[in-house]
Amino acid sequence: MTRTWSTVPADEERYRPLYARVLGLRFVNPGGVLCFLFFEGAVALAVLLALAELVTWWAVLVLPAAVAAMVKLNDMVAEIVIRTAAQVPEQERDRFRRQMEPVVGRASVPSPARALPGGMALAGDPSLGATRPAGPPPETEPETERWPDPTRHDPYR
């Protein structure tokens, strides 16, 4: 097997934990504490389960092997994902980056005279004083007649 896709440089390989080197992990790079939990933690859990007579003593061998198989499977899946991502053309990556970038700009906001109904101006705006109507606002019909209350619907009406 070639190590061209390995994420760990060759000179740092000797400083990796024994667990990672024995499994030949290339993409998953667990630290010392995690390797301790993977192996010694699985052994300790299996011993406790065997002492409680919940499992047979074969679990002391099988449980750490099952954990190691799952870690190796995770490394293989990571390799497939990285290789697949490397095959995406550069223009697709650029297009994806453009779509994911936030758009920063300014929105156009209508002036207060256009924003209010009937062309009325705001009370403190001297530039729009001439557009203020002279009389009281026109009477409107009550909201209850235009939009009936859906909770008080009378089917026999």
Secondary structure, 3 states (H helix, E strand, C coil): CCCCCCCCCHHHHHHCCHHHHHHCCCCCCCCHHHHHHHHHHHHHHHHHHHHCCCCCCCHHHHHHHHHHHHHHHHHHHHHHHHHHHHCCCHHHHHHHHHHHCCCCCCCCCCCHHHHCHHHCCCCCCHHHHHHCCCCCCCCCCCHHHHCCCHHHCCCCC
